[in-house]
Amino acid sequence: MKRTIAAKYVVLSMDALLTLLRNHPPVAANLLAFLVLAASERGVARTVLWLVSGTFLGWLMEFSSTHNGFPFGAYTYHRGNYPDDVWLGTVPLFASVSFAALTYFGYSAALTLLSQLRRQGWKLERIEVADLATSWQVLMLATLLITWMDLVMDPVTHLGRYWFLGDLYDYEPGGLHFDVPLTNYLGWLITSFTIVLTNQGIDRALATAGRRAASAFDLPLRPLWSIGCQAGTYVMMLVITVYLMMSPEVPVETPLVGILVSGLAFTAIYAAFVAVMLRVALSPVGQV
């Protein structure tokens, strides 16, 4: 009986994974990048814990919002447009999984930007500082980096009906930032803060129990991977915005020029901030 139940869950998990790969390539790419990077930085066990906790907390926040408007504001997912996807109540699974990946990129990027980096040829590593990974500085910067990225993402994903994302959701009512309500960004702040804080707490508990984080394998230029993943998301959103500007299917009244200008501005500020922080992290103090 137990084997039958286990086999059923394995089949369902494989079906969900294949659906994700087939229907949502960008989400699948983010998930793969997260699994590789997190396993390299934290080991397999902590990676699984982040995946499970991040997916659950992301789902919980969205489930709450689709029922009572907190914390993202009131909105509705269009379940009928995604009949092949796995849904947990009113929320598609791929949206919840995205929270695990995106929050980890923000956390890892914050840890890189607040660390001293040691460089030797093509080898780059963080100089470990006691308790930095579980510090409030990393928590707050990670929360900011994650939410900042959504300022570029959501005005474009809201137009998903005109590109391969599809007609995913609608706000009720729309908001000030290209029809995205400002409560959405408050929701990202709260959700990102909660996911990172939860995993910092897990790390503290594991460290107290004598289980230190251990890399599963090495990656070249590992401290820069999370920044690269975030940068890739910015670039993809800007490219899609340009594509929409050339698409005859998008209504002429859609403020695509404003969305592009806004996206470029937020991307430029992110790039400038990261460049300054990396220059400090790579200062001669960190060289060998």
C-alpha positions, 0 to 999 in steps of 0.5 A: 500500500505504501509503495503504491502511494509513493509510486503515485506521488512520483508519477504526479511529480513527474507529470508536474515537472514535464508540464512545467518544462513544456508550458513554462520554459522561463520558469523551468530555466529559473528552477534549474538555475536555482537547483544548481546554484543552491546545491553548489552553495548550500548542499542538497539538503538545504536546497530542498528545504529552500525549495519546499519552504519557498514554494509553500510560503509563496503559495500561501501568500498568493492563496491569501491574496486571491481570497482576501486581497492580502498581501499582494492586493486582490487578483484572480488567476485565470485557471481556465487558460491553463488546464494542463497545469497543476493547481493548488486551490486558486494558485498555479504551482509554477507561480509558487515555484517561481518564488523559491527560485527568485528569492534565492537569487536575491538572497545569494546576490545580497550575500555576494554584494555584502561579502569580501570577494577573493579572486585568483585568475578565474577563481572567485569566492566569498570570504566567509564571515561568521553569521553574515548569511543569517544577518539582518543586512543580508535579509534586508538587501535580499528583500530589496533586490527581489522586490526591485526585480518585480518592478520590471517583471509585473508590468510585463507579465500583466500583458502575458496574453500578448506573449507566450506567458498567456493570459494568467491573471487580472488585478481587481481593480488595476493599479497605478504602476501600469495597471499593477497596484502598489500593494503588489510590491508590498506583497513582494516585500512581505513574501520575500522577507518571510521566505528569506527569514524562514530559511535563515532560521533553518540555517541557524537551527541546522548550524546549532545542531552541528550541520554546517552548509557544505557545497555539493560541487564547485562552480566557476565564478560562483558568487556571480551566478545569482547576479547573472540570473537576476540580470537575465530576468531584467534583460528578458523583460526588456526584450519582451517589452520591445517585442510587444511594441512591434506586435500588431496584437497589442492595443495601441493604447497600451503604455508600452513606451512607458513600461519600457522607460520604467523598465530601463530605469529600474534596470539601470539603477540595479546595474549601477548599484551592483557595479558599485557594490562589486567594486567594493567587494573586489577591492585590493583587501579581497585579492590574493 
